[in-house]
Amino acid sequence: MPYKDPNVKKQRAAEYRSTRRKELALKTREWYRANRERALETSKQYRLKHPEMGRAAHRRWEAKNHTRILEYKRKWRKEHPNESRKSSTEYYHRHPEERRAYGAAWKRNNPDKRRAAHRKHMYGLSHDDFVVLLQSQNGRCAICTGVLENPFVDHDHTTGAVRGLLCPPCNKAIGFFRDRVDLLTQAIAYLNRSRMCTTKEEADVA
């Protein structure tokens, strides 16, 4: 008879579910609320008996709710900063190689963000402030006025105040002179003396 045919029964069941989807969903939620502990235990036992199917279902759910998961994690970290730091520290100690590999890959893939984070951490200079400073210098070094392709943030090592943006050679130069104006003045005098001597020797030869 038709009603004993398993295929017919499956088809009729599918039709019934499709025509009463909202009604069945409401009944399912009501049953779950009334039998939550039983449902959780049944789900746990199923996962223990079918671990691969449970993991596959979990991966599908994560892929479908990726944005929701990220938002929940951000909210939780904001509301539980101490627990979040403790959890991150514990995870790092348990998986040091994995964390280092992730950090290295992130730095390679996000060089601009890495430099912006470094400027903020080292000099308290936000990305917007950096852009304003770069524009105020017309994209040029504050000392030699060369075009800044790889700008370095120059700061006062005593007060920590940002002084400007320099090219790599100029930044290294004032670093080697230890930010001492007297040494820079003596270096200028030294170069001038050397230039005068060279000019005099050329005149004598002529």
PyMOL CGO cylinders between C-alpha atoms (Angstrom):
from pymol import cmd
from pymol.cgo import CYLINDER

trace = [
    CYLINDER, 0.00, 0.00, 0.00, 1.24, 3.56, -0.72, 0.3, 1, 1, 1, 1, 1, 1,
    CYLINDER, 1.24, 3.56, -0.72, 1.36, 4.67, 2.93, 0.3, 1, 1, 1, 1, 1, 1,
    CYLINDER, 1.36, 4.67, 2.93, 3.73, 1.76, 3.73, 0.3, 1, 1, 1, 1, 1, 1,
    CYLINDER, 3.73, 1.76, 3.73, 6.17, 2.74, 1.00, 0.3, 1, 1, 1, 1, 1, 1,
    CYLINDER, 6.17, 2.74, 1.00, 9.14, 4.46, 2.79, 0.3, 1, 1, 1, 1, 1, 1,
    CYLINDER, 9.14, 4.46, 2.79, 9.75, 6.81, -0.14, 0.3, 1, 1, 1, 1, 1, 1,
    CYLINDER, 9.75, 6.81, -0.14, 6.14, 7.94, -0.11, 0.3, 1, 1, 1, 1, 1, 1,
    CYLINDER, 6.14, 7.94, -0.11, 6.30, 8.47, 3.65, 0.3, 1, 1, 1, 1, 1, 1,
    CYLINDER, 6.30, 8.47, 3.65, 9.47, 10.59, 3.28, 0.3, 1, 1, 1, 1, 1, 1,
    CYLINDER, 9.47, 10.59, 3.28, 7.86, 12.65, 0.53, 0.3, 1, 1, 1, 1, 1, 1,
    CYLINDER, 7.86, 12.65, 0.53, 4.73, 13.29, 2.57, 0.3, 1, 1, 1, 1, 1, 1,
    CYLINDER, 4.73, 13.29, 2.57, 6.80, 14.18, 5.63, 0.3, 1, 1, 1, 1, 1, 1,
    CYLINDER, 6.80, 14.18, 5.63, 8.83, 16.66, 3.58, 0.3, 1, 1, 1, 1, 1, 1,
    CYLINDER, 8.83, 16.66, 3.58, 5.65, 18.23, 2.20, 0.3, 1, 1, 1, 1, 1, 1,
    CYLINDER, 5.65, 18.23, 2.20, 4.21, 18.49, 5.69, 0.3, 1, 1, 1, 1, 1, 1,
    CYLINDER, 4.21, 18.49, 5.69, 7.34, 20.24, 7.00, 0.3, 1, 1, 1, 1, 1, 1,
    CYLINDER, 7.34, 20.24, 7.00, 7.50, 22.64, 4.08, 0.3, 1, 1, 1, 1, 1, 1,
    CYLINDER, 7.50, 22.64, 4.08, 3.86, 23.74, 4.49, 0.3, 1, 1, 1, 1, 1, 1,
    CYLINDER, 3.86, 23.74, 4.49, 4.09, 24.11, 8.31, 0.3, 1, 1, 1, 1, 1, 1,
    CYLINDER, 4.09, 24.11, 8.31, 7.61, 25.42, 8.70, 0.3, 1, 1, 1, 1, 1, 1,
    CYLINDER, 7.61, 25.42, 8.70, 6.83, 28.29, 11.11, 0.3, 1, 1, 1, 1, 1, 1,
    CYLINDER, 6.83, 28.29, 11.11, 4.43, 26.20, 13.17, 0.3, 1, 1, 1, 1, 1, 1,
    CYLINDER, 4.43, 26.20, 13.17, 6.97, 23.38, 13.55, 0.3, 1, 1, 1, 1, 1, 1,
    CYLINDER, 6.97, 23.38, 13.55, 9.78, 25.83, 14.39, 0.3, 1, 1, 1, 1, 1, 1,
    CYLINDER, 9.78, 25.83, 14.39, 7.65, 27.34, 17.15, 0.3, 1, 1, 1, 1, 1, 1,
    CYLINDER, 7.65, 27.34, 17.15, 6.80, 23.92, 18.56, 0.3, 1, 1, 1, 1, 1, 1,
    CYLINDER, 6.80, 23.92, 18.56, 10.48, 22.93, 18.44, 0.3, 1, 1, 1, 1, 1, 1,
    CYLINDER, 10.48, 22.93, 18.44, 11.54, 26.03, 20.39, 0.3, 1, 1, 1, 1, 1, 1,
    CYLINDER, 11.54, 26.03, 20.39, 8.82, 25.46, 22.98, 0.3, 1, 1, 1, 1, 1, 1,
    CYLINDER, 8.82, 25.46, 22.98, 9.86, 21.84, 23.41, 0.3, 1, 1, 1, 1, 1, 1,
    CYLINDER, 9.86, 21.84, 23.41, 13.53, 22.81, 23.71, 0.3, 1, 1, 1, 1, 1, 1,
    CYLINDER, 13.53, 22.81, 23.71, 12.77, 25.40, 26.39, 0.3, 1, 1, 1, 1, 1, 1,
    CYLINDER, 12.77, 25.40, 26.39, 10.74, 22.82, 28.34, 0.3, 1, 1, 1, 1, 1, 1,
    CYLINDER, 10.74, 22.82, 28.34, 13.34, 20.05, 27.92, 0.3, 1, 1, 1, 1, 1, 1,
    CYLINDER, 13.34, 20.05, 27.92, 16.64, 21.91, 27.66, 0.3, 1, 1, 1, 1, 1, 1,
    CYLINDER, 16.64, 21.91, 27.66, 18.70, 19.58, 29.88, 0.3, 1, 1, 1, 1, 1, 1,
    CYLINDER, 18.70, 19.58, 29.88, 17.39, 16.51, 28.08, 0.3, 1, 1, 1, 1, 1, 1,
    CYLINDER, 17.39, 16.51, 28.08, 18.13, 18.04, 24.67, 0.3, 1, 1, 1, 1, 1, 1,
    CYLINDER, 18.13, 18.04, 24.67, 21.68, 18.98, 25.69, 0.3, 1, 1, 1, 1, 1, 1,
    CYLINDER, 21.68, 18.98, 25.69, 22.37, 15.51, 27.02, 0.3, 1, 1, 1, 1, 1, 1,
    CYLINDER, 22.37, 15.51, 27.02, 20.98, 13.88, 23.86, 0.3, 1, 1, 1, 1, 1, 1,
    CYLINDER, 20.98, 13.88, 23.86, 23.12, 16.16, 21.70, 0.3, 1, 1, 1, 1, 1, 1,
    CYLINDER, 23.12, 16.16, 21.70, 26.20, 15.36, 23.81, 0.3, 1, 1, 1, 1, 1, 1,
    CYLINDER, 26.20, 15.36, 23.81, 25.66, 11.61, 23.53, 0.3, 1, 1, 1, 1, 1, 1,
    CYLINDER, 25.66, 11.61, 23.53, 25.18, 11.92, 19.76, 0.3, 1, 1, 1, 1, 1, 1,
    CYLINDER, 25.18, 11.92, 19.76, 28.44, 13.83, 19.37, 0.3, 1, 1, 1, 1, 1, 1,
    CYLINDER, 28.44, 13.83, 19.37, 30.28, 11.20, 21.40, 0.3, 1, 1, 1, 1, 1, 1,
    CYLINDER, 30.28, 11.20, 21.40, 28.93, 8.40, 19.19, 0.3, 1, 1, 1, 1, 1, 1,
    CYLINDER, 28.93, 8.40, 19.19, 29.41, 10.32, 15.91, 0.3, 1, 1, 1, 1, 1, 1,
    CYLINDER, 29.41, 10.32, 15.91, 32.39, 12.68, 16.44, 0.3, 1, 1, 1, 1, 1, 1,
    CYLINDER, 32.39, 12.68, 16.44, 33.08, 13.27, 12.74, 0.3, 1, 1, 1, 1, 1, 1,
    CYLINDER, 33.08, 13.27, 12.74, 29.47, 14.19, 11.97, 0.3, 1, 1, 1, 1, 1, 1,
    CYLINDER, 29.47, 14.19, 11.97, 29.42, 16.47, 15.00, 0.3, 1, 1, 1, 1, 1, 1,
    CYLINDER, 29.42, 16.47, 15.00, 32.59, 18.27, 13.91, 0.3, 1, 1, 1, 1, 1, 1,
    CYLINDER, 32.59, 18.27, 13.91, 31.32, 18.61, 10.34, 0.3, 1, 1, 1, 1, 1, 1,
    CYLINDER, 31.32, 18.61, 10.34, 28.05, 20.10, 11.58, 0.3, 1, 1, 1, 1, 1, 1,
    CYLINDER, 28.05, 20.10, 11.58, 29.98, 22.50, 13.82, 0.3, 1, 1, 1, 1, 1, 1,
    CYLINDER, 29.98, 22.50, 13.82, 32.17, 23.64, 10.91, 0.3, 1, 1, 1, 1, 1, 1,
    CYLINDER, 32.17, 23.64, 10.91, 29.09, 24.25, 8.77, 0.3, 1, 1, 1, 1, 1, 1,
    CYLINDER, 29.09, 24.25, 8.77, 27.53, 26.30, 11.57, 0.3, 1, 1, 1, 1, 1, 1,
    CYLINDER, 27.53, 26.30, 11.57, 30.70, 28.35, 12.05, 0.3, 1, 1, 1, 1, 1, 1,
    CYLINDER, 30.70, 28.35, 12.05, 30.94, 29.08, 8.31, 0.3, 1, 1, 1, 1, 1, 1,
    CYLINDER, 30.94, 29.08, 8.31, 27.30, 30.16, 8.23, 0.3, 1, 1, 1, 1, 1, 1,
    CYLINDER, 27.30, 30.16, 8.23, 27.60, 32.37, 11.34, 0.3, 1, 1, 1, 1, 1, 1,
    CYLINDER, 27.60, 32.37, 11.34, 31.13, 33.76, 10.91, 0.3, 1, 1, 1, 1, 1, 1,
    CYLINDER, 31.13, 33.76, 10.91, 30.15, 37.42, 11.39, 0.3, 1, 1, 1, 1, 1, 1,
    CYLINDER, 30.15, 37.42, 11.39, 27.97, 36.57, 14.38, 0.3, 1, 1, 1, 1, 1, 1,
    CYLINDER, 27.97, 36.57, 14.38, 30.82, 34.67, 16.04, 0.3, 1, 1, 1, 1, 1, 1,
    CYLINDER, 30.82, 34.67, 16.04, 33.30, 37.54, 15.53, 0.3, 1, 1, 1, 1, 1, 1,
    CYLINDER, 33.30, 37.54, 15.53, 30.84, 40.06, 16.96, 0.3, 1, 1, 1, 1, 1, 1,
    CYLINDER, 30.84, 40.06, 16.96, 30.20, 37.87, 19.99, 0.3, 1, 1, 1, 1, 1, 1,
    CYLINDER, 30.20, 37.87, 19.99, 33.94, 37.44, 20.61, 0.3, 1, 1, 1, 1, 1, 1,
    CYLINDER, 33.94, 37.44, 20.61, 34.56, 41.21, 20.34, 0.3, 1, 1, 1, 1, 1, 1,
    CYLINDER, 34.56, 41.21, 20.34, 31.72, 41.90, 22.75, 0.3, 1, 1, 1, 1, 1, 1,
    CYLINDER, 31.72, 41.90, 22.75, 32.95, 39.28, 25.21, 0.3, 1, 1, 1, 1, 1, 1,
    CYLINDER, 32.95, 39.28, 25.21, 36.54, 40.60, 25.17, 0.3, 1, 1, 1, 1, 1, 1,
    CYLINDER, 36.54, 40.60, 25.17, 35.26, 44.13, 25.78, 0.3, 1, 1, 1, 1, 1, 1,
    CYLINDER, 35.26, 44.13, 25.78, 33.10, 43.04, 28.72, 0.3, 1, 1, 1, 1, 1, 1,
    CYLINDER, 33.10, 43.04, 28.72, 35.74, 40.67, 30.20, 0.3, 1, 1, 1, 1, 1, 1,
    CYLINDER, 35.74, 40.67, 30.20, 39.17, 42.29, 29.56, 0.3, 1, 1, 1, 1, 1, 1,
    CYLINDER, 39.17, 42.29, 29.56, 40.97, 40.46, 32.38, 0.3, 1, 1, 1, 1, 1, 1,
    CYLINDER, 40.97, 40.46, 32.38, 39.63, 37.05, 31.43, 0.3, 1, 1, 1, 1, 1, 1,
    CYLINDER, 39.63, 37.05, 31.43, 40.40, 37.75, 27.77, 0.3, 1, 1, 1, 1, 1, 1,
    CYLINDER, 40.40, 37.75, 27.77, 44.05, 38.64, 28.50, 0.3, 1, 1, 1, 1, 1, 1,
    CYLINDER, 44.05, 38.64, 28.50, 44.42, 35.59, 30.74, 0.3, 1, 1, 1, 1, 1, 1,
    CYLINDER, 44.42, 35.59, 30.74, 42.92, 33.30, 28.09, 0.3, 1, 1, 1, 1, 1, 1,
    CYLINDER, 42.92, 33.30, 28.09, 45.17, 34.76, 25.37, 0.3, 1, 1, 1, 1, 1, 1,
    CYLINDER, 45.17, 34.76, 25.37, 48.27, 34.36, 27.55, 0.3, 1, 1, 1, 1, 1, 1,
    CYLINDER, 48.27, 34.36, 27.55, 47.44, 30.76, 28.39, 0.3, 1, 1, 1, 1, 1, 1,
    CYLINDER, 47.44, 30.76, 28.39, 46.77, 29.96, 24.74, 0.3, 1, 1, 1, 1, 1, 1,
    CYLINDER, 46.77, 29.96, 24.74, 50.05, 31.56, 23.70, 0.3, 1, 1, 1, 1, 1, 1,
    CYLINDER, 50.05, 31.56, 23.70, 52.02, 29.45, 26.19, 0.3, 1, 1, 1, 1, 1, 1,
    CYLINDER, 52.02, 29.45, 26.19, 50.27, 26.30, 25.00, 0.3, 1, 1, 1, 1, 1, 1,
    CYLINDER, 50.27, 26.30, 25.00, 50.79, 27.04, 21.28, 0.3, 1, 1, 1, 1, 1, 1,
    CYLINDER, 50.79, 27.04, 21.28, 53.92, 29.23, 20.94, 0.3, 1, 1, 1, 1, 1, 1,
    CYLINDER, 53.92, 29.23, 20.94, 54.90, 28.03, 17.46, 0.3, 1, 1, 1, 1, 1, 1,
    CYLINDER, 54.90, 28.03, 17.46, 51.39, 28.49, 16.09, 0.3, 1, 1, 1, 1, 1, 1,
    CYLINDER, 51.39, 28.49, 16.09, 51.14, 32.01, 17.52, 0.3, 1, 1, 1, 1, 1, 1,
    CYLINDER, 51.14, 32.01, 17.52, 54.55, 33.03, 16.14, 0.3, 1, 1, 1, 1, 1, 1,
    CYLINDER, 54.55, 33.03, 16.14, 53.67, 31.69, 12.69, 0.3, 1, 1, 1, 1, 1, 1,
    CYLINDER, 53.67, 31.69, 12.69, 50.34, 33.54, 12.75, 0.3, 1, 1, 1, 1, 1, 1,
    CYLINDER, 50.34, 33.54, 12.75, 52.03, 36.78, 13.84, 0.3, 1, 1, 1, 1, 1, 1,
    CYLINDER, 52.03, 36.78, 13.84, 54.68, 36.51, 11.13, 0.3, 1, 1, 1, 1, 1, 1,
    CYLINDER, 54.68, 36.51, 11.13, 52.06, 35.83, 8.44, 0.3, 1, 1, 1, 1, 1, 1,
    CYLINDER, 52.06, 35.83, 8.44, 49.94, 38.77, 9.62, 0.3, 1, 1, 1, 1, 1, 1,
    CYLINDER, 49.94, 38.77, 9.62, 52.91, 41.13, 9.47, 0.3, 1, 1, 1, 1, 1, 1,
    CYLINDER, 52.91, 41.13, 9.47, 53.76, 40.00, 5.93, 0.3, 1, 1, 1, 1, 1, 1,
    CYLINDER, 53.76, 40.00, 5.93, 50.17, 40.44, 4.76, 0.3, 1, 1, 1, 1, 1, 1,
    CYLINDER, 50.17, 40.44, 4.76, 49.50, 43.74, 6.57, 0.3, 1, 1, 1, 1, 1, 1,
    CYLINDER, 49.50, 43.74, 6.57, 52.66, 45.90, 6.36, 0.3, 1, 1, 1, 1, 1, 1,
    CYLINDER, 52.66, 45.90, 6.36, 50.77, 49.22, 6.50, 0.3, 1, 1, 1, 1, 1, 1,
    CYLINDER, 50.77, 49.22, 6.50, 48.74, 48.18, 9.54, 0.3, 1, 1, 1, 1, 1, 1,
    CYLINDER, 48.74, 48.18, 9.54, 51.90, 46.88, 11.23, 0.3, 1, 1, 1, 1, 1, 1,
    CYLINDER, 51.90, 46.88, 11.23, 53.70, 50.20, 10.74, 0.3, 1, 1, 1, 1, 1, 1,
    CYLINDER, 53.70, 50.20, 10.74, 50.65, 52.15, 11.92, 0.3, 1, 1, 1, 1, 1, 1,
    CYLINDER, 50.65, 52.15, 11.92, 50.41, 50.00, 15.05, 0.3, 1, 1, 1, 1, 1, 1,
    CYLINDER, 50.41, 50.00, 15.05, 54.15, 50.48, 15.69, 0.3, 1, 1, 1, 1, 1, 1,
    CYLINDER, 54.15, 50.48, 15.69, 53.86, 54.28, 15.39, 0.3, 1, 1, 1, 1, 1, 1,
    CYLINDER, 53.86, 54.28, 15.39, 50.89, 54.31, 17.75, 0.3, 1, 1, 1, 1, 1, 1,
    CYLINDER, 50.89, 54.31, 17.75, 52.65, 52.10, 20.31, 0.3, 1, 1, 1, 1, 1, 1,
    CYLINDER, 52.65, 52.10, 20.31, 56.06, 53.79, 20.18, 0.3, 1, 1, 1, 1, 1, 1,
    CYLINDER, 56.06, 53.79, 20.18, 55.18, 57.44, 19.65, 0.3, 1, 1, 1, 1, 1, 1,
    CYLINDER, 55.18, 57.44, 19.65, 51.44, 57.74, 20.41, 0.3, 1, 1, 1, 1, 1, 1,
    CYLINDER, 51.44, 57.74, 20.41, 50.99, 58.86, 16.78, 0.3, 1, 1, 1, 1, 1, 1,
    CYLINDER, 50.99, 58.86, 16.78, 47.69, 57.74, 15.27, 0.3, 1, 1, 1, 1, 1, 1,
    CYLINDER, 47.69, 57.74, 15.27, 47.38, 57.01, 11.55, 0.3, 1, 1, 1, 1, 1, 1,
    CYLINDER, 47.38, 57.01, 11.55, 45.35, 60.19, 10.99, 0.3, 1, 1, 1, 1, 1, 1,
    CYLINDER, 45.35, 60.19, 10.99, 47.95, 62.31, 12.81, 0.3, 1, 1, 1, 1, 1, 1,
    CYLINDER, 47.95, 62.31, 12.81, 50.70, 60.67, 10.75, 0.3, 1, 1, 1, 1, 1, 1,
    CYLINDER, 50.70, 60.67, 10.75, 48.91, 61.53, 7.50, 0.3, 1, 1, 1, 1, 1, 1,
    CYLINDER, 48.91, 61.53, 7.50, 48.42, 65.16, 8.62, 0.3, 1, 1, 1, 1, 1, 1,
    CYLINDER, 48.42, 65.16, 8.62, 52.11, 65.45, 9.55, 0.3, 1, 1, 1, 1, 1, 1,
    CYLINDER, 52.11, 65.45, 9.55, 53.21, 63.93, 6.24, 0.3, 1, 1, 1, 1, 1, 1,
    CYLINDER, 53.21, 63.93, 6.24, 50.99, 66.36, 4.31, 0.3, 1, 1, 1, 1, 1, 1,
    CYLINDER, 50.99, 66.36, 4.31, 52.28, 69.32, 6.33, 0.3, 1, 1, 1, 1, 1, 1,
    CYLINDER, 52.28, 69.32, 6.33, 55.79, 68.42, 5.13, 0.3, 1, 1, 1, 1, 1, 1,
    CYLINDER, 55.79, 68.42, 5.13, 54.54, 68.00, 1.55, 0.3, 1, 1, 1, 1, 1, 1,
    CYLINDER, 54.54, 68.00, 1.55, 55.69, 64.40, 1.65, 0.3, 1, 1, 1, 1, 1, 1,
    CYLINDER, 55.69, 64.40, 1.65, 59.34, 65.45, 2.09, 0.3, 1, 1, 1, 1, 1, 1,
    CYLINDER, 59.34, 65.45, 2.09, 62.04, 64.95, 4.70, 0.3, 1, 1, 1, 1, 1, 1,
    CYLINDER, 62.04, 64.95, 4.70, 62.13, 67.71, 7.32, 0.3, 1, 1, 1, 1, 1, 1,
    CYLINDER, 62.13, 67.71, 7.32, 65.96, 68.00, 6.96, 0.3, 1, 1, 1, 1, 1, 1,
    CYLINDER, 65.96, 68.00, 6.96, 67.08, 67.24, 3.39, 0.3, 1, 1, 1, 1, 1, 1,
    CYLINDER, 67.08, 67.24, 3.39, 63.64, 67.86, 1.77, 0.3, 1, 1, 1, 1, 1, 1,
    CYLINDER, 63.64, 67.86, 1.77, 63.97, 64.65, -0.23, 0.3, 1, 1, 1, 1, 1, 1,
    CYLINDER, 63.97, 64.65, -0.23, 60.81, 62.75, -1.16, 0.3, 1, 1, 1, 1, 1, 1,
    CYLINDER, 60.81, 62.75, -1.16, 59.80, 60.43, 1.67, 0.3, 1, 1, 1, 1, 1, 1,
    CYLINDER, 59.80, 60.43, 1.67, 59.32, 56.92, 0.33, 0.3, 1, 1, 1, 1, 1, 1,
    CYLINDER, 59.32, 56.92, 0.33, 59.85, 55.26, 3.72, 0.3, 1, 1, 1, 1, 1, 1,
    CYLINDER, 59.85, 55.26, 3.72, 59.30, 57.96, 6.36, 0.3, 1, 1, 1, 1, 1, 1,
    CYLINDER, 59.30, 57.96, 6.36, 60.72, 57.54, 9.85, 0.3, 1, 1, 1, 1, 1, 1,
    CYLINDER, 60.72, 57.54, 9.85, 59.17, 59.23, 12.88, 0.3, 1, 1, 1, 1, 1, 1,
    CYLINDER, 59.17, 59.23, 12.88, 61.74, 61.42, 14.62, 0.3, 1, 1, 1, 1, 1, 1,
    CYLINDER, 61.74, 61.42, 14.62, 61.13, 62.16, 18.31, 0.3, 1, 1, 1, 1, 1, 1,
    CYLINDER, 61.13, 62.16, 18.31, 62.82, 63.77, 21.27, 0.3, 1, 1, 1, 1, 1, 1,
    CYLINDER, 62.82, 63.77, 21.27, 64.36, 60.96, 23.31, 0.3, 1, 1, 1, 1, 1, 1,
    CYLINDER, 64.36, 60.96, 23.31, 64.03, 62.99, 26.51, 0.3, 1, 1, 1, 1, 1, 1,
    CYLINDER, 64.03, 62.99, 26.51, 60.42, 64.17, 26.29, 0.3, 1, 1, 1, 1, 1, 1,
    CYLINDER, 60.42, 64.17, 26.29, 59.12, 61.63, 23.76, 0.3, 1, 1, 1, 1, 1, 1,
    CYLINDER, 59.12, 61.63, 23.76, 57.55, 64.42, 21.67, 0.3, 1, 1, 1, 1, 1, 1,
    CYLINDER, 57.55, 64.42, 21.67, 57.36, 63.82, 17.92, 0.3, 1, 1, 1, 1, 1, 1,
    CYLINDER, 57.36, 63.82, 17.92, 59.47, 66.35, 15.99, 0.3, 1, 1, 1, 1, 1, 1,
    CYLINDER, 59.47, 66.35, 15.99, 58.80, 65.38, 12.39, 0.3, 1, 1, 1, 1, 1, 1,
    CYLINDER, 58.80, 65.38, 12.39, 59.27, 62.81, 9.64, 0.3, 1, 1, 1, 1, 1, 1,
    CYLINDER, 59.27, 62.81, 9.64, 62.70, 62.06, 8.22, 0.3, 1, 1, 1, 1, 1, 1,
    CYLINDER, 62.70, 62.06, 8.22, 64.21, 59.90, 5.49, 0.3, 1, 1, 1, 1, 1, 1,
    CYLINDER, 64.21, 59.90, 5.49, 66.28, 56.92, 6.69, 0.3, 1, 1, 1, 1, 1, 1,
    CYLINDER, 66.28, 56.92, 6.69, 69.74, 58.57, 6.18, 0.3, 1, 1, 1, 1, 1, 1,
    CYLINDER, 69.74, 58.57, 6.18, 68.78, 61.77, 8.04, 0.3, 1, 1, 1, 1, 1, 1,
    CYLINDER, 68.78, 61.77, 8.04, 67.14, 59.80, 10.82, 0.3, 1, 1, 1, 1, 1, 1,
    CYLINDER, 67.14, 59.80, 10.82, 70.28, 57.69, 11.26, 0.3, 1, 1, 1, 1, 1, 1,
    CYLINDER, 70.28, 57.69, 11.26, 72.54, 60.75, 11.07, 0.3, 1, 1, 1, 1, 1, 1,
    CYLINDER, 72.54, 60.75, 11.07, 70.97, 62.63, 13.98, 0.3, 1, 1, 1, 1, 1, 1,
    CYLINDER, 70.97, 62.63, 13.98, 70.81, 59.34, 15.87, 0.3, 1, 1, 1, 1, 1, 1,
    CYLINDER, 70.81, 59.34, 15.87, 74.56, 58.84, 15.45, 0.3, 1, 1, 1, 1, 1, 1,
    CYLINDER, 74.56, 58.84, 15.45, 75.09, 62.39, 16.71, 0.3, 1, 1, 1, 1, 1, 1,
    CYLINDER, 75.09, 62.39, 16.71, 72.89, 61.52, 19.72, 0.3, 1, 1, 1, 1, 1, 1,
    CYLINDER, 72.89, 61.52, 19.72, 70.64, 64.57, 19.10, 0.3, 1, 1, 1, 1, 1, 1,
    CYLINDER, 70.64, 64.57, 19.10, 73.48, 66.83, 20.30, 0.3, 1, 1, 1, 1, 1, 1,
    CYLINDER, 73.48, 66.83, 20.30, 73.48, 70.24, 18.61, 0.3, 1, 1, 1, 1, 1, 1,
    CYLINDER, 73.48, 70.24, 18.61, 77.07, 70.89, 19.71, 0.3, 1, 1, 1, 1, 1, 1,
    CYLINDER, 77.07, 70.89, 19.71, 78.33, 67.80, 17.88, 0.3, 1, 1, 1, 1, 1, 1,
    CYLINDER, 78.33, 67.80, 17.88, 76.37, 68.75, 14.77, 0.3, 1, 1, 1, 1, 1, 1,
    CYLINDER, 76.37, 68.75, 14.77, 77.84, 72.27, 14.93, 0.3, 1, 1, 1, 1, 1, 1,
    CYLINDER, 77.84, 72.27, 14.93, 81.36, 70.84, 15.23, 0.3, 1, 1, 1, 1, 1, 1,
    CYLINDER, 81.36, 70.84, 15.23, 80.66, 68.51, 12.30, 0.3, 1, 1, 1, 1, 1, 1,
    CYLINDER, 80.66, 68.51, 12.30, 79.58, 71.50, 10.18, 0.3, 1, 1, 1, 1, 1, 1,
    CYLINDER, 79.58, 71.50, 10.18, 82.73, 73.40, 11.17, 0.3, 1, 1, 1, 1, 1, 1,
    CYLINDER, 82.73, 73.40, 11.17, 84.83, 70.34, 10.34, 0.3, 1, 1, 1, 1, 1, 1,
    CYLINDER, 84.83, 70.34, 10.34, 83.31, 70.04, 6.88, 0.3, 1, 1, 1, 1, 1, 1,
    CYLINDER, 83.31, 70.04, 6.88, 83.78, 73.77, 6.23, 0.3, 1, 1, 1, 1, 1, 1,
    CYLINDER, 83.78, 73.77, 6.23, 87.46, 73.56, 7.25, 0.3, 1, 1, 1, 1, 1, 1,
    CYLINDER, 87.46, 73.56, 7.25, 87.97, 70.54, 5.02, 0.3, 1, 1, 1, 1, 1, 1,
    CYLINDER, 87.97, 70.54, 5.02, 86.30, 72.34, 2.12, 0.3, 1, 1, 1, 1, 1, 1,
    CYLINDER, 86.30, 72.34, 2.12, 88.47, 75.44, 2.64, 0.3, 1, 1, 1, 1, 1, 1,
    CYLINDER, 88.47, 75.44, 2.64, 91.63, 73.32, 2.71, 0.3, 1, 1, 1, 1, 1, 1,
    CYLINDER, 91.63, 73.32, 2.71, 90.63, 71.53, -0.47, 0.3, 1, 1, 1, 1, 1, 1,
    CYLINDER, 90.63, 71.53, -0.47, 89.89, 74.80, -2.21, 0.3, 1, 1, 1, 1, 1, 1,
    CYLINDER, 89.89, 74.80, -2.21, 93.26, 76.26, -1.14, 0.3, 1, 1, 1, 1, 1, 1,
    CYLINDER, 93.26, 76.26, -1.14, 95.15, 73.20, -2.38, 0.3, 1, 1, 1, 1, 1, 1,
    CYLINDER, 95.15, 73.20, -2.38, 93.40, 73.40, -5.75, 0.3, 1, 1, 1, 1, 1, 1,
    CYLINDER, 93.40, 73.40, -5.75, 94.27, 77.11, -6.00, 0.3, 1, 1, 1, 1, 1, 1,
    CYLINDER, 94.27, 77.11, -6.00, 97.96, 76.41, -5.21, 0.3, 1, 1, 1, 1, 1, 1,
    CYLINDER, 97.96, 76.41, -5.21, 98.10, 73.72, -7.85, 0.3, 1, 1, 1, 1, 1, 1,
    CYLINDER, 98.10, 73.72, -7.85, 96.57, 76.03, -10.41, 0.3, 1, 1, 1, 1, 1, 1,
]
cmd.load_cgo(trace, "trace")
